[in-house]
Amino acid sequence: MTVPDAPAGGVIRLTIPGYGPFRPTVHVNDRLVPARFGTQDVPVPAGRTVVRAYVTAMAEHGHAELAVDVAPGAVETVHYSPPWMYGLPGVMSSTTPTGWRRIAPSPQAAIIVAVVAVFVLYGLLR
């Protein structure tokens, strides 16, 4: 797909599914880009483009990064999926993440599951 009004560069079509009070933060080639949930087009120069994203809730989390080669006049699609729980990483890819690929385990998640399991077992054995 080509963009007629972007001859010297291309476009990153950024898709961020979701909603909520914690807005995503996106950097394209270390430049802060206004981001929102949904789909938006970000004009970029032709060549290697690095897209970084995260969300902030008490602290930055859900970091993800993807390098994309953009041809002059081309549209490259990038999907960023914020994590569903604090402490989990985000997922960024050029294809739509589906199913459990969106959810990557983290040490914080393992600790939370272990603590909940202890409380449940304590309640059952009482």
N, C-alpha and C positions, 0 to 999 in steps of 0.2 A: 504494500500500500504506500502511496506517495502523497506528499503534502505539497500542493503547488506554490504556496506562499512561503516556503522555507527552503529556498534553493541552496543556501550556504550551510545549512544544518539539517537536523531532523527533529523528530518529536519523540518523547517518551510518553506513552499512554499509561499513566499510573492508576492502578485500581487498588483501593483499600476498602475491603468489606467491613461492615460493622457500624456501630453507633455508640454513643455514650459520652460521658463528661470528659474523658481523657483524650484529647486530640492527638493525632499522630504528628510527629516532627519528621520532616524529610529534608535531606541534603542531597543535592545533585552536583557532583564535582566540587564538593566542599562549600557549596553555596546553599543557604537556607531557602527553601521553596515553600510558599504558603500551601498547606496541605489540608485536605478535608476527606471525610469518608465518601466513597463513591469513586467515580472515574474522572480524571482530569488530564489534560494534555500539557506537557512541559516542554517548551522549545529548548533544544540543546545544540551545541556545535557538533559537526560530524566528527566521528572518531570514537575512541574509547570513552565511555561515560560511566562513572561510578555513582550508584544510587544507594544511599544509606537511610534507614528509617528506624524510629523507636517511638514509644509512647511514654508519657510521664504520669506517674501516680505515686506521690511521695518521693520517688526517685526515677531516673531513667531506667526503663527495662524494655524487653522485647526487641533488642537490637538485631538488625539484619542488614546485609549488604549484598549487592550484586553489581558486577561489571558487565556492561552491555556495549557492543560495537554498533554504532549508529551510522548508517550510510547517508550521504547527502539526500535530503528529501524523503527519507524513510520514516516510518512509524514503527517503533519497537514497543512491545507491550511488557510491562512489569507489574507483577502482583505482589502486594505486601499484606500478610495476614498478621495482625497484632495477636499477642498471646491471650488466651482466655483466663489466665490467672497470673498474678504477680510472681515474678521470678522465672517465668518460662521465656524462652527465646521466641522472637518473631520468625516468620518464614517469608523469604522473598525469592521469587522465581519468575521465569519468563512464561511459565504455564500456570494455570490456576491450581493452587494447592487443594487437594481434596482429602476428605476423611482424616485418618489419624496422622497423616504426614504433617498436618498443621500443628500437631501437639507434640512438642519435643520434651522429653523428661529433663529435669534439672535437679541439682542437689536440694534446693529449697522444697521442691514438690515432694521429694522422697522423705524429707524430714517431717513435712506436714502430714503425709500419709502415715508415717510411723507413729506420730503423736496421737492421731485420731484412732489408730488401731489399738494403742495402749489403753486409751480411755474406754473404748468399746469393750475390750476384753476385761478390763477392771469392772465395768458395769455388769457384764455377763457372769463373772465369777463371784460376785459379791453375795 
